[in-house]
């Protein structure tokens, strides 16, 4: 999607600059490519950080805001003196994940390579270099060593940081009683005290700009999906022309004997099985770490925390070598099994379970002679369901959008998920082979590919929101 948005032919940014008498923006130049990829990454992953920060803010007692307003504190002072210190652990966590994410860059430069091969080289990022060494130069052992060194460098960088932990902060995914989150007006407010001030116009403008930033690419995707190939080049990119949506959908579903339907079914299998399995395993592991004392438990949990710092892409090449030795490559299991391990999900559920389940409930079950498995499934799992659904949504989105793992594990096109299949079509279109027949096809296919995620989010929204309402973030 972003490749077409940046494009000099029918990209709206290029159309606007040409209408103003300027040349196309330098998105695909040596000086502009870094910004282009940074923008894609920010647009795709800021939402995850917003979820963590939003969860942390939800856990701050409303009485703190009321007391500050009674004392005459402005909204800026409240944010600086109450909100930011309270969510400092959440901010630290998002910074750590963002730094780790920079070492995982592969999908964006790999796709941009098809549009600007003279700008992005084979060693543009460590993961791209490891991929080319392994699958282009056929030196898998060297690539595995590169991936191992990348993981060591990242762990070393974070182990050298100060280990001092904050003593205050909003708890991670921890339950809060309704009494502590009450936002009703304080009964002790002085008669002359001013009520909470409305949101400033500057903040409103900033929020509207952010909303436009996130919605503009999606709006363009919807608009472009209604156009024919000719209209893509002849009409303004951010508005409609002749309505050809249904013809485009028919083309997507019938092109290459309807392989898109097969790719969509594969994506459903990969995403649902991986997300459900990862969520269940993370819930069970988090419950065990939170409520059981066993030898080596602290060390095992420390290893899991260390695994969070290792980029998934750094483990992909060694994982490929293991699966190749076991003759599991080019199978559904090659994509599903690695996706079941979610260290971050275990971390979330461990802290959530520590507060969501009262130990007295477990003790009462044991007194009644109930086994540990039955306690988990009949008592603990129900209490952990909101947090488990939150982990499931994270895993579902990650599995649905996974590009690197299926790319190296699968060889048969009939087993491709949607990201790999659509990237193959986009590469064919960009390369000039049937380009006039594939531009609108790729764009419409991209629109269809995000619909299942929207449906899943809407269906699980009430569980997900209740999970976030139950907590925030604590290191």
C-alpha positions, 0 to 999 in steps of 0.5 A: 500500500505505502509503495503505491502511495509513494509512487511517482505515477499515481501516488497522491503525494506525487500528484499534489506536488506535480499540480503545484509545479514541483517534481515528485517527492524524493521517497525512493531516493538515497536521502528519502528512503530512510524517512519513507521506511521510518514513516511506514514503521511508525504508522504500522506500530504506533498503535501497539504503543498507544494500547500499552500507554492507554492501558496504563492511563486507565489504571490511574485513580481518578481521585488523583486528577480531581485532587489536582484540579481542586488545587488549581492544577492545569491539564498540562501540569496534571499530565506532567506531574501525575500522568507521565510519572505514573506511566513511566514504566509503560513508556520505558517498555514501549521504548524498549520494544521500539528499539528492538523493532528497529533491529527487526526491519525486514518486510519494509525494505524487502518490499521497497527493494522491488520499487527502488533496487538501486537505493536499497541494497542486499545489506540495507538491514541486518535481517535483509543481509542475513536473508540474502546470505542464506537464500540467495548466496546459499550460505545458511550457516553464515546467516545463522551466525549473523542472526545469533550475533544480532541477538547477542548484540541486542541482549548485551545492549539492554543488559548494560543498561541500569537495572534500577526498577521504578518504585511507582507506576501503573500496574501491568494488566492488573485488576482495579475495583470500580471504587478506585477508578471512579471519575465522579466529582469530588464531594469536597470540592470548594464552591468556587473551584473551577471544574475540569477544563475542556481539552485545549484547541491545540490538543484537539488540532493535534489529535485531528492531525494524528487521526488524519495521518492514520486514516489517510492511507486507509482512505486512499486504499478504499478509493483506489480499490474502486478504480480501474487501472486506467483511472489509477493513472488518470484521476486524483488519488484521493478521490473517486472516479468510475466505480469499479470495485465489484469488477476489481473484486471479481478479478481478485477472486478469479485471477490465477484460478482463484489463488487469492481465496486459497491464500486467504484460507491459509492466512485464516488457518495460520492466524487462528491456530497460531493465535489461539495456541499462543494465547492459551500457552501464554495464559497457562504459563503466566498463571503458573509463574504467578501462582506456583513456586517451583525450583528454577521458576525465577530463572525460567521467567528471566530467560523469557524476559530475555527472549523478549529482547531478541528480535523474532527475525534473528531467530528465523534463519536458525529456525529454518535450519532446524525445520529443514533438518526435520523435513518440516519446511514447506508445511503448515507446521513450519509457520504455526509452530514458531508462532506459538512461542510468545514471550511477551504474551507470557510476560503480560499474563504473568503480571495479569494473573498475579492480581486477577486471581485471588490465591484464596480461590485456589486454596479453596479449590484444593481444600475441596479436593479439586485437582490443579488442572480443574482449578485452572480451567474452571476458576483461573482461566475464566478470570484470565479471559480478558487478558487472554483475549488481549494476547490473542488479538496481539498474536492474531495481528502478528500472525496475519501480517507475518511475512518473513517467516512464511517467505523463507519456510514455504516454497509452494504458492498454494501454501502462501498466506496473503502477505506473501501472495500479494507481495508476489503479485506486487513484484510482478506488477512492478517488474512490468509483467502484466502490470496493467492487469495487476495494479488494481488487483493488488490494491483491491486484494490488500483491501480485502485482506484487512477485512477479517482483522477488522471483523475480529477486532469488532467481535472481540472488542468488549473482551479486549476493552475489559482487559485493558480497563483492568490494568496498565503497565508496570515493569 
